[in-house]
């Protein structure tokens, strides 16, 4: 006997399934987003194992890529679920890997199949040439039902650093600018200003913790002697690599970066012609010194510097350098996300302009950046601009 269901029943069922898939994928994305900045060179992948119970679907396992990139999120979630994974659905924010790595870990598609998972819901395909559709194809060939594209846009944003490194050979760059209400980032003659309030500073530290590297120009080191670490309770271990763009190797060996060298590595990117004795001194202080060419204007070739960071596994860079580095990055189309925090305070004096004309024009140019969010942190307003992923 053939059961004919009226079309609205099927439609309702599909809608309910779709809403449920999105809810569990949202949880997986939240897990992945939380670990951003800790998993490079690998993407931060969230995974959730869901099983039908008499009370409806329930989460029986959760996981995320572990610090340093291994194990991946899927085996962590499947191990957490144990036998409950048999017949379950696996929600994962990125296509599972299909290839055996150098270290010989079992590929996630194989782990998924062996765990007895019946259905896999994948947010987005992995452009990595070793995977790129193979993960989905292998799962299907093993008899696992696969749904792709659930919250694809959010997943693309979450994996933006990984995608950028794979597709463009450079990390994604978030440019952060803090300014007074009248658009200054420093006082007359470059005098340091306390612009951001406590709440805004905490937010900035949280943003730092979710990137692989913090990047500044040597001018910022010379003017402010910053530590560039994460100083939030419970997140102190999440200080990213500190990168200084320093063409002539002027970073002082007694700067705060070195006094906190145990918190996170210090990498200095210099020009090929920077003095060798300065390199020796900085290496002695604990820095790693890398060299890139100069661009047409004589300044460091920023694209080459970013590509160098990508070869070292960096996927997400948080640029806190001064207004000059920020503008140079933007004019070379090397900024993907811009965070502008504006204080209620005014300088009311001719200081250092935060958003210079070139950067302002880039921000206002049609079809380049869109304002994605506005947030209030204490006395400061954050505007978050993004380029399309
Ligand atoms: Zn994997």
Boltz pocket constraint, residues with backbone or C-beta under 6 A from the ligand:
constraints:
  - pocket:
      binder: B
      contacts: [[A, 72], [A, 74], [A, 96], [A, 97], [A, 106], [A, 107], [A, 108], [A, 109]]
      max_distance: 6.0
